[in-house]
Amino acid sequence: MQIHIIAIGDRMPEWVETGYQEYAKRLPRECRLVLHEIPAGRRTKSADLRRLVEQEGARQLAAIPAGAHVVALDLSGKQLDTGALAADLKKRLGGGEHLALLIGGPEGLAPACLERAKERWALSKLTLAHPVVRVVLAEQLYRAWSIISQHPYHR
C-alpha cells in the first residue's frame, strides 16, 4: 500500500521538508508515503482566487492514483484519534488499497476535490497552516503504523 499525500505548494521552508522526510523515511516499504506537490497558483491582489483554487484542485485530482481511496483534509471533516487512525490504517494495509490524502492551499480544497473524496478528516479543530499539515500528517501516520507494529514510538 502507498499513501499519497497530494498537497498544494511546492516551495516549502527547509524545516517542513526536514520534518516531513524524517517521518516518511521511518515508514516501511509496505506503508510508503509518496508526496505529490502541486504548484500553487500565483496569488496577487487582483487574482481570481476561486479560479486559482479550481485550477489547483484539477491538478490535485489528476494526481490521484487509479483506484485510490480519497480523503480530503478539511476543517469540516471527522476528527480521528490516534487509535482510530491506526485501526483505519491497519484495515487498509490488509486490503492493499492505496490511500490519497488531499491537502489544500491557503483557501482550502477545491469543491471538486471535496466532492471526489470518499471521506473528510480534520486533524484538529485548530486551523493549521498548510505546510504544517504535511509534518503533522506524516508524524501521525508513522505513529499509527508504530501502534499497528507494536513499535515503542507510541507510548
Stockholm file with secondary structure:
# STOCKHOLM 1.0

chainA/1-155         MQIHIIAIGDRMPEWVETGYQEYAKRLPRECRLVLHEIPAGRRTKSADLRRLVEQEGARQLAAIPAGAHVVALDLSGKQLDTGALAADLKKRLGGGEHLALLIGGPEGLAPACLERAKERWALSKLTLAHPVVRVVLAEQLYRAWSIISQHPYHR
#=GR chainA/1-155 SS CEEEEEEECSCCCHHHHHHHHHHHHHSCGGGEEEEEEECCCCCCTTCCHHHHHHHHHHHHHHHSCTTCEEEEEEEEEEECCHHHHHHHHHHHHHHTCCEEEEECBTTBCCHHHHHHCSEEEESCSSCCCHHHHHHHHHHHHHHHHHHHTTCTTCC
#=GC SS_cons         CEEEEEEECSCCCHHHHHHHHHHHHHSCGGGEEEEEEECCCCCCTTCCHHHHHHHHHHHHHHHSCTTCEEEEEEEEEEECCHHHHHHHHHHHHHHTCCEEEEECBTTBCCHHHHHHCSEEEESCSSCCCHHHHHHHHHHHHHHHHHHHTTCTTCC
//
